[in-house]
Amino acid sequence: MVQLQILSGKKAGDQFTAARLPLQVGRSAEADLPLEEPGVWPRHFQIRREGLDLLCQAEPSALLSVNGVRVEQAVLRSGDVI
């Protein structure tokens, strides 16, 4: 299970729990976690399990940062800020 807490934007303060992976985040209504925010692509990034790790990966051309560092993909740890 993955739990995300939204820190800014229209949904600030909300929490989202994903019961299944991969989890698609983006502006699209089909996204598992839709975010209607400036700069968010229809399919912005996804979180999936890879072995024992949770991997966060940007969709092509989307900008993504984890803990303030720009990445194309990153292994997530508890408390990381995406």
RANOR-V697244 format. One record per residue. N is the residue number from 1. RES is the residue in three letters. D_FIRST is the distance of its C-alpha to the first C-alpha in whole Angstrom. Layout:
<<N:RES:D_FIRST> <N:RES:D_FIRST>>
This chain:
<<1:MET:0> <2:VAL:4> <3:GLN:7> <4:LEU:10> <5:GLN:13> <6:ILE:16> <7:LEU:19> <8:SER:22> <9:GLY:24> <10:LYS:24> <11:LYS:20> <12:ALA:21> <13:GLY:19> <14:ASP:17> <15:GLN:13> <16:PHE:10> <17:THR:7> <18:ALA:6> <19:ALA:5> <20:ARG:7> <21:LEU:8> <22:PRO:11> <23:LEU:10> <24:GLN:14> <25:VAL:15> <26:GLY:19> <27:ARG:22> <28:SER:22> <29:ALA:22> <30:GLU:20> <31:ALA:17> <32:ASP:14> <33:LEU:14> <34:PRO:18> <35:LEU:20> <36:GLU:24> <37:GLU:25> <38:PRO:28> <39:GLY:27> <40:VAL:24> <41:TRP:24> <42:PRO:23> <43:ARG:21> <44:HIS:20> <45:PHE:17> <46:GLN:14> <47:ILE:11> <48:ARG:11> <49:ARG:10> <50:GLU:14> <51:GLY:15> <52:LEU:13> <53:ASP:12> <54:LEU:10> <55:LEU:13> <56:CYS:14> <57:GLN:17> <58:ALA:20> <59:GLU:22> <60:PRO:25> <61:SER:28> <62:ALA:25> <63:LEU:25> <64:LEU:22> <65:SER:22> <66:VAL:19> <67:ASN:21> <68:GLY:24> <69:VAL:25> <70:ARG:25> <71:VAL:23> <72:GLU:23> <73:GLN:19> <74:ALA:18> <75:VAL:15> <76:LEU:13> <77:ARG:13> <78:SER:12> <79:GLY:14> <80:ASP:15> <81:VAL:17> <82:ILE:17>>
